[in-house]
């Protein structure tokens, strides 16, 4: 995936603002270097002048990670949802909540409401659910559960677009669906990859003309993810995949 410099810098500026990063922060770099969120973890921290903590081991037991966050004074951490939910389970087993952490970000998979509720009850630390394909430059939407999430939905919403992106929920004829109905998620705006290197056919099939944009030549990315939202400005809810 080829990401233009302007799209990357635009995303970094939006992410730094969204996460509230500053030179006072200590950011955990936990993602493997082969995944896109690793770029976000490092470059947002450097953009804000924050410190970065890199664990000596990438595969830490959840209790060991909690000890590391405490020992290194980490203030912001971003974990894959599956691993985050293991960390929440460790908290239930009387592991000590991190004292310096001010923001936890979960992404890369579905986040379940009971885990979000248990995290907030055990730590009081704000939690963001992050979503975004590489083609939309890492984190494209975010959602912060504001109250008890259990019982409201199968998964925590993936939220609203970040950094000037536009989110459309469309049917198979590229028409907006009614509020509450499911449709495929398309993401447009200035923060998009330019396409797949050396694969023009695949690029043309996934990055299509944006008929809703005012600027000529605007494109949107067809995510293949099925979502819904209750209204125009409501947070997006992940439903599934078009190919499943």
SERO-4910 file (N, C-alpha, C, O; in steps of 0.05 Angstrom, whole numbers):
BEGIN
 pado doro    nc1    nc2    nc3   cac1   cac2   cac3    cc1    cc2    cc3    oc1    oc2    oc3
  Unk    A     17    -24      0      0      0      0     18     25      0     35     28     17
  Unk    A     13     43    -19     29     67    -21     14     90     -8     -8     97    -16
  Unk    A     26    102     12     14    124     27     29    150     21     53    151     28
  Unk    A     17    170      9     31    195      4     39    209     30     26    206     51
  Unk    A     61    224     29     70    238     53     49    257     64     46    259     88
  Unk    A     35    271     46     14    290     56     -8    275     72    -17    286     92
  Unk    A    -15    251     63    -36    236     77    -25    227    105    -40    228    124
  Unk    A      0    218    105     11    209    131     14    232    150      6    230    174
  Unk    A     24    255    141     28    278    160      1    288    169     -2    297    192
  Unk    A    -19    288    151    -46    296    159    -57    278    181    -70    287    200
  Unk    A    -53    252    177    -63    233    198    -48    237    224    -61    237    245
  Unk    A    -22    240    223     -7    243    248    -16    268    264    -19    266    288
  Unk    A    -21    290    250    -30    314    264    -57    309    277    -62    318    300
  Unk    A    -75    295    263   -102    290    274   -100    270    297   -114    274    317
  Unk    A    -83    250    295    -80    231    317    -68    243    342    -76    237    364
  Unk    A    -47    260    338    -35    273    361    -56    290    376    -57    290    401
  Unk    A    -73    304    361    -94    320    374   -115    302    387   -123    308    410
  Unk    A   -123    281    373   -144    263    385   -134    250    410   -149    248    430
  Unk    A   -109    241    411    -98    227    434    -88    247    455    -81    238    477
  Unk    A    -87    272    449    -78    292    468    -48    289    474    -40    295    497
  Unk    A    -32    281    455     -4    276    461     12    301    464      7    321    451
  Unk    A     32    301    482     49    323    487     77    313    496     81    289    498
  Unk    A     95    332    500    122    324    508    122    312    536    143    301    545
  Unk    A    100    314    551     99    303    578     91    273    577     92    260    598
  Unk    A     84    263    554     74    235    552     97    215    549    119    221    539
  Unk    A     91    190    558    108    167    554     90    146    540     71    136    551
  Unk    A     97    140    515     80    124    497     92     96    494    116     93    489
  Unk    A     75     76    498     83     48    494     85     42    464     65     46    450
  Unk    A    107     31    456    110     21    428    109    -10    430    128    -23    436
  Unk    A     85    -21    425     80    -49    430     74    -65    405     77    -90    405
  Unk    A     67    -52    383     59    -66    359     84    -77    345    105    -65    346
  Unk    A     80    -99    331    102   -110    315    109    -90    292     91    -77    282
  Unk    A    134    -88    284    141    -69    264    129    -74    236    130    -56    219
  Unk    A    118    -98    232    106   -104    206     77    -95    204     66    -98    182
  Unk    A     65    -84    225     37    -76    223     36    -45    223     54    -32    233
  Unk    A     15    -35    211     14     -6    206     12     11    232     22     33    233
  Unk    A     -1      0    252     -4     15    277     23     21    290     25     39    307
  Unk    A     44      5    284     70     10    295     80     37    285     93     52    300
  Unk    A     75     44    260     83     70    249     69     92    265     81    112    272
  Unk    A     43     88    270     28    108    285     38    112    313     41    134    322
  Unk    A     44     89    326     54     91    354     80    107    356     83    123    374
  Unk    A     98    102    337    124    115    338    122    144    329    132    162    342
  Unk    A    110    149    306    111    176    294     93    196    308    100    219    309
  Unk    A     71    187    319     55    206    335     70    215    360     70    238    367
  Unk    A     84    196    373     99    203    397    122    222    389    126    242    403
  Unk    A    136    216    368    158    234    360    148    261    351    161    282    357
  Unk    A    125    262    338    114    287    329    107    305    353    109    330    351
  Unk    A     99    293    375     91    308    399    114    313    418    111    327    438
  Unk    A    138    302    412    161    304    430    159    286    454    172    291    474
  Unk    A    142    266    453    139    247    475    161    226    476    175    222    457
  Unk    A    164    213    499    182    191    502    168    165    492    144    163    493
  Unk    A    185    146    484    174    120    475    187     98    492    211     98    496
  Unk    A    170     79    500    179     56    515    176     32    497    154     26    487
  Unk    A    198     17    492    198     -7    476    204    -31    493    226    -33    503
  Unk    A    185    -49    498    190    -72    515    212    -90    502    214    -92    478
  Unk    A    227   -103    519    248   -121    510    235   -146    498    247   -159    480
  Unk    A    212   -153    507    197   -176    496    171   -166    484    157   -150    496
  Unk    A    165   -176    460    140   -167    447    116   -183    458     93   -172    458
  Unk    A    120   -208    466     98   -224    476     99   -226    506    111   -244    517
  Unk    A     88   -206    519     87   -205    548     61   -216    558     40   -212    547
  Unk    A     63   -230    581     38   -238    594     24   -213    604     37   -193    611
  Unk    A     -3   -212    604    -17   -188    611     -8   -176    638     -5   -151    640
  Unk    A     -4   -193    658      4   -182    684     32   -169    682     37   -149    695
  Unk    A     49   -180    666     76   -169    662     74   -142    648     89   -123    654
  Unk    A     55   -140    629     52   -114    615     42    -93    635     52    -70    634
  Unk    A     24    -99    652     14    -80    672     37    -71    690     38    -47    697
  Unk    A     55    -89    697     78    -82    713     96    -63    698    107    -44    709
  Unk    A    100    -69    672    117    -52    655    105    -24    653    120     -4    655
  Unk    A     79    -21    648     67      5    646     72     21    671     78     45    670
  Unk    A     70      8    694     74     21    720    104     29    723    110     52    731
  Unk    A    122     10    718    150     15    722    161     37    705    179     52    713
  Unk    A    152     39    680    163     58    661    147     84    660    154    102    645
  Unk    A    126     86    676    110    110    676     95    116    650     92    139    642
  Unk    A     86     95    637     73     98    611     46    113    615     31    107    634
  Unk    A     41    133    598     16    148    599     -4    141    578    -28    145    581
  Unk    A      6    131    555    -12    124    532     -4     97    521     20     92    515
  Unk    A    -23     79    518    -17     52    508    -38     45    487    -62     53    489
  Unk    A    -30     31    466    -47     22    445    -44     -8    441    -22    -17    434
  Unk    A    -65    -24    446    -63    -53    446    -83    -64    426   -105    -53    423
  Unk    A    -76    -86    414    -96   -101    398   -119   -110    416   -114   -117    439
  Unk    A   -143   -110    405   -167   -115    422   -166   -142    436   -173   -144    459
  Unk    A   -157   -163    422   -156   -189    435   -137   -189    459   -144   -200    480
  Unk    A   -114   -177    456    -95   -176    478   -105   -157    500   -102   -163    524
  Unk    A   -117   -135    492   -128   -116    512   -148   -131    530   -148   -127    554
  Unk    A   -165   -148    518   -185   -162    534   -172   -182    553   -183   -189    574
  Unk    A   -148   -192    546   -133   -209    564   -122   -192    587   -121   -201    610
  Unk    A   -114   -168    581   -104   -150    602   -127   -143    622   -122   -143    646
  Unk    A   -151   -139    612   -174   -134    629   -179   -158    647   -185   -155    671
  Unk    A   -176   -182    636   -179   -206    653   -158   -208    675   -164   -216    697
  Unk    A   -134   -199    669   -113   -199    689   -120   -179    712   -113   -184    735
  Unk    A   -133   -157    705   -141   -138    725   -161   -151    744   -162   -145    768
  Unk    A   -178   -168    734   -198   -181    751   -184   -201    770   -196   -209    790
  Unk    A   -160   -209    763   -145   -227    781   -127   -212    800   -106   -223    809
  Unk    A   -134   -187    806   -120   -171    826    -93   -160    817    -78   -152    834
  Unk    A    -87   -160    791    -64   -145    782    -69   -115    787    -91   -106    784
  Unk    A    -48   -101    793    -52    -72    800    -56    -55    775    -40    -58    756
  Unk    A    -76    -38    775    -80    -20    752    -56     -1    750    -45      7    770
  Unk    A    -48      6    725    -25     24    722    -32     52    733    -54     63    728
  Unk    A    -13     64    747    -18     89    761    -15    113    743    -29    133    747
  Unk    A      3    112    723      8    136    707     -8    136    681     -9    157    668
  Unk    A    -20    114    674    -34    113    648    -58    132    648    -74    133    666
  Unk    A    -60    148    626    -82    167    624   -100    161    600   -122    171    598
  Unk    A    -90    143    581   -106    136    558    -99    108    548    -75    102    545
  Unk    A   -119     91    545   -116     65    532   -131     65    505   -153     74    504
  Unk    A   -117     55    485   -129     53    458   -130     23    451   -110      9    454
  Unk    A   -153     15    441   -156    -13    432   -164    -13    403   -180      3    395
  Unk    A   -152    -31    387   -159    -31    359   -152    -58    346   -146    -77    360
  Unk    A   -153    -59    320   -146    -82    303   -165   -105    304   -161   -124    289
  Unk    A   -186   -104    320   -206   -125    321   -230   -115    337   -230    -92    346
  Unk    A   -250   -132    339   -274   -124    354   -268   -120    383   -254   -137    396
  Unk    A   -279    -99    395   -277    -94    424   -305   -100    436   -325    -89    427
  Unk    A   -305   -117    456   -331   -125    467   -338   -108    491   -321   -100    507
  Unk    A   -364   -102    493   -373    -82    514   -366    -90    542   -359    -73    558
  Unk    A   -367   -116    549   -362   -123    577   -333   -117    584   -327   -110    607
  Unk    A   -314   -121    565   -286   -114    570   -282    -84    574   -268    -76    592
  Unk    A   -296    -68    557   -294    -39    560   -305    -30    587   -293    -13    600
  Unk    A   -327    -42    595   -339    -34    621   -321    -42    645   -317    -27    663
  Unk    A   -310    -66    643   -292    -75    665   -267    -59    667   -257    -52    689
  Unk    A   -256    -51    644   -232    -34    644   -237     -7    658   -222      1    675
  Unk    A   -259      5    650   -265     32    661   -272     30    691   -264     48    706
  Unk    A   -285      8    699   -292      5    727   -267      0    744   -265      9    766
  Unk    A   -248    -15    733   -224    -23    748   -203     -1    749   -188      1    768
  Unk    A   -202     15    728   -179     35    726   -188     64    725   -173     81    735
  Unk    A   -212     69    715   -220     97    711   -206    111    688   -209    135    684
  Unk    A   -190     96    673   -174    107    651   -191    108    626   -203     88    619
  Unk    A   -193    131    612   -208    132    587   -199    112    567   -175    105    566
  Unk    A   -218    102    551   -212     81    531   -223     90    504   -246     99    502
  Unk    A   -206     88    484   -215     93    456   -215     67    440   -196     52    442
  Unk    A   -236     63    426   -237     41    407   -230     52    379   -243     70    369
  Unk    A   -208     42    367   -198     52    342   -202     32    320   -200      8    323
  Unk    A   -208     43    296   -213     26    272   -199     39    248   -199     64    246
  Unk    A   -189     23    231   -179     34    206   -162     14    190   -143      3    201
  Unk    A   -168     11    164   -151     -5    147   -126     11    140   -125     35    141
  Unk    A   -105     -4    132    -80     10    123    -86     29    100    -73     50     99
  Unk    A   -105     22     83   -111     39     60   -122     67     67   -122     85     51
  Unk    A   -132     69     92   -142     95    101   -123    107    122   -131    123    139
  Unk    A    -98     98    121    -76    109    138    -80    104    167    -84    123    183
  Unk    A    -80     79    175    -82     69    202   -109     76    215   -129     67    205
  Unk    A   -109     93    236   -134     98    250   -152    117    235   -145    141    232
  Unk    A   -175    108    226   -193    124    210   -217    134    226   -228    155    221
  Unk    A   -225    118    246   -248    126    263   -241    119    292   -226    101    297
  Unk    A   -253    134    311   -249    128    339   -275    132    354   -293    146    346
  Unk    A   -277    117    377   -300    120    394   -292    116    423   -277     98    430
  Unk    A   -302    134    440   -298    131    468   -324    124    482   -342    141    482
  Unk    A   -326    100    493   -351     93    507   -355    112    530   -338    115    548
  Unk    A   -378    126    531   -383    146    551   -398    135    575   -399    149    596
  Unk    A   -409    112    573   -424    100    595   -424     70    593   -410     59    575
  Unk    A   -439     56    609   -440     27    607   -447     18    579   -467     26    568
  Unk    A   -430      0    568   -433     -9    541   -447    -36    539   -460    -42    519
  Unk    A   -445    -52    560   -456    -79    559   -486    -78    555   -500    -62    568
  Unk    A   -496    -95    537   -525    -96    532   -534    -78    510   -557    -81    501
  Unk    A   -518    -58    503   -527    -39    482   -521    -49    454   -537    -44    436
  Unk    A   -500    -64    450   -492    -74    424   -474    -98    428   -464   -103    449
  Unk    A   -471   -114    406   -453   -137    407   -424   -129    411   -409   -142    424
  Unk    A   -416   -106    398   -389    -96    400   -390    -66    406   -410    -53    400
  Unk    A   -368    -55    416   -366    -27    420   -365    -13    393   -351    -22    375
  Unk    A   -380      9    389   -379     23    363   -350     31    355   -333     35    372
  Unk    A   -346     32    329   -320     41    319   -319     71    316   -298     83    310
  Unk    A   -342     85    319   -341    114    323   -345    131    298   -360    124    280
  Unk    A   -331    153    299   -334    174    278   -307    179    264   -286    172    276
  Unk    A   -308    190    240   -283    194    225   -264    213    238   -272    232    252
  Unk    A   -238    208    234   -217    224    246   -202    239    223   -197    228    202
  Unk    A   -194    264    228   -176    278    211   -186    284    183   -171    281    163
  Unk    A   -210    294    181   -221    302    155   -231    280    137   -239    285    115
  Unk    A   -230    255    147   -241    233    132   -272    236    131   -284    248    148
  Unk    A   -284    223    111   -313    222    108   -321    193    108   -309    176     95
  Unk    A   -342    186    123   -352    159    124   -379    157    111   -397    173    118
  Unk    A   -382    138     93   -408    134     79   -416    105     84   -400     86     83
  Unk    A   -442    101     90   -453     74     92   -471     70     68   -493     82     66
  Unk    A   -463     53     49   -476     52     23   -485     23     16   -475      4     27
  Unk    A   -505     22     -1   -514     -4    -11   -498    -12    -35   -478      2    -42
  Unk    A   -505    -34    -49   -488    -44    -70   -490    -27    -96   -477    -32   -116
  Unk    A   -507     -6    -95   -509     13   -118   -498     40   -110   -504     61   -123
  Unk    A   -483     41    -88   -470     65    -78   -490     86    -69   -486    110    -72
  Unk    A   -513     77    -59   -533     96    -48   -533     94    -18   -530     72     -6
  Unk    A   -535    117     -4   -535    117     25   -559    100     36   -581    102     25
  Unk    A   -554     84     56   -575     67     67   -590     84     88   -581    105     97
  Unk    A   -614     75     95   -630     88    115   -616     85    143   -602     66    148
  Unk    A   -621    105    161   -610    102    188   -618     76    201   -642     68    200
  Unk    A   -599     62    213   -605     37    226   -601     13    208   -599    -10    218
  Unk    A   -600     17    182   -595     -5    163   -566    -10    159   -549      8    163
  Unk    A   -559    -34    152   -531    -41    148   -523    -36    119   -539    -39    101
  Unk    A   -498    -28    115   -487    -24     89   -457    -26     90   -445    -28    111
  Unk    A   -444    -24     66   -415    -25     66   -403      2     73   -414     23     64
  Unk    A   -382      2     88   -368     27     96   -349     35     74   -331     20     66
  Unk    A   -352     60     65   -333     73     47   -321     97     61   -335    111     75
  Unk    A   -295    100     59   -281    123     72   -269    141     51   -253    132     34
  Unk    A   -275    167     52   -264    186     34   -249    208     49   -246    207     73
  Unk    A   -241    228     33   -227    251     45   -198    251     37   -189    235     21
  Unk    A   -183    270     48   -155    274     40   -135    253     51   -113    251     41
  Unk    A   -144    239     72   -125    221     85   -130    192     75   -142    176     89
  Unk    A   -121    187     51   -123    161     39    -97    153     26    -81    170     18
  Unk    A    -92    126     24    -70    117      8    -75    123    -21    -98    127    -29
  Unk    A    -54    123    -37    -58    127    -66    -65    102    -80    -75    102   -103
  Unk    A    -59     79    -68    -66     53    -80    -46     32    -74    -30     34    -55
  Unk    A    -47     10    -89    -29    -13    -85     -7    -12   -105    -11    -10   -129
  Unk    A     18    -13    -95     41    -10   -112     42    -32   -133     42    -56   -127
  Unk    A     43    -24   -159     45    -43   -181     20    -59   -186     21    -79   -201
  Unk    A     -3    -52   -175    -28    -67   -179    -50    -48   -186    -68    -43   -170
  Unk    A    -50    -37   -210    -70    -17   -218    -98    -28   -219   -117    -13   -213
  Unk    A   -102    -53   -226   -129    -65   -226   -141    -66   -199   -164    -59   -195
  Unk    A   -126    -75   -179   -136    -77   -152   -141    -49   -141   -161    -44   -127
  Unk    A   -123    -30   -147   -127     -2   -138   -153      9   -149   -168     21   -134
  Unk    A   -159      4   -175   -183     15   -187   -208      3   -175   -229     16   -174
  Unk    A   -206    -22   -166   -229    -36   -155   -235    -28   -126   -258    -29   -118
  Unk    A   -215    -19   -112   -219    -12    -83   -221     18    -78   -235     27    -60
  Unk    A   -206     34    -94   -207     63    -92   -224     74   -115   -215     75   -138
  Unk    A   -248     82   -108   -268     89   -129   -275    119   -127   -269    131   -106
  Unk    A   -287    130   -148   -295    158   -148   -315    163   -125   -333    147   -120
  Unk    A   -311    186   -112   -329    194    -90   -351    213   -101   -345    236   -107
  Unk    A   -375    202   -105   -396    219   -117   -408    239    -98   -424    256   -107
  Unk    A   -400    239    -73   -411    257    -53   -393    281    -47   -401    299    -33
  Unk    A   -369    280    -58   -349    301    -52   -352    324    -71   -359    321    -94
  Unk    A   -346    348    -60   -347    372    -77   -323    375    -95   -325    387   -117
  Unk    A   -300    366    -86   -275    370   -101   -273    350   -124   -279    327   -120
  Unk    A   -264    359   -147   -262    341   -170   -240    321   -165   -219    326   -153
  Unk    A   -244    296   -175   -224    275   -173   -223    262   -146   -205    246   -141
  Unk    A   -241    269   -128   -241    257   -101   -247    227   -102   -262    218   -119
  Unk    A   -234    212    -84   -238    183    -84   -247    174    -56   -246    189    -37
  Unk    A   -257    150    -55   -264    138    -30   -255    108    -31   -254     96    -52
  Unk    A   -249     98     -7   -239     70     -6   -262     52      3   -276     57     22
  Unk    A   -265     30    -12   -285     10     -6   -273    -10     14   -255    -26      7
  Unk    A   -282     -9     39   -269    -24     60   -276    -54     60   -260    -70     69
  Unk    A   -299    -61     50   -308    -89     52   -321    -95     79   -329   -118     84
  Unk    A   -322    -75     97   -334    -78    123   -363    -69    123   -370    -49    111
  Unk    A   -380    -85    136   -409    -78    138   -413    -64    165   -405    -74    186
  Unk    A   -426    -40    164   -431    -24    188   -459    -14    187   -474    -18    168
  Unk    A   -467     -1    209   -493     13    210   -489     36    229   -471     37    245
  Unk    A   -508     55    227   -509     77    247   -538     87    249   -553     86    230
  Unk    A   -545     96    273   -573    102    278   -581    129    266   -605    135    263
  Unk    A   -562    146    259   -568    172    247   -543    183    234   -521    171    235
  Unk    A   -546    206    220   -524    217    204   -499    222    221   -477    217    211
  Unk    A   -502    231    245   -479    238    262   -474    217    284   -458    222    302
  Unk    A   -488    195    283   -485    174    304   -459    159    298   -449    158    276
  Unk    A   -447    146    319   -423    130    315   -429    106    298   -451     94    299
  Unk    A   -409     98    282   -411     74    266   -409     49    283   -394     48    302
  Unk    A   -425     29    277   -425      3    291   -416    -18    271   -427    -21    249
  Unk    A   -395    -33    278   -385    -55    261   -404    -78    262   -413    -87    284
  Unk    A   -412    -89    238   -430   -112    237   -416   -137    227   -420   -158    238
  Unk    A   -399   -134    207   -385   -157    196   -371   -150    170   -364   -127    165
  Unk    A   -366   -171    153   -352   -167    128   -371   -174    105   -389   -191    107
  Unk    A   -366   -161     82   -382   -167     58   -375   -195     47   -392   -207     33
  Unk    A   -351   -205     53   -343   -231     42   -347   -254     61   -336   -275     56
  Unk    A   -361   -250     83   -366   -271    102   -396   -277    102   -405   -295    117
***
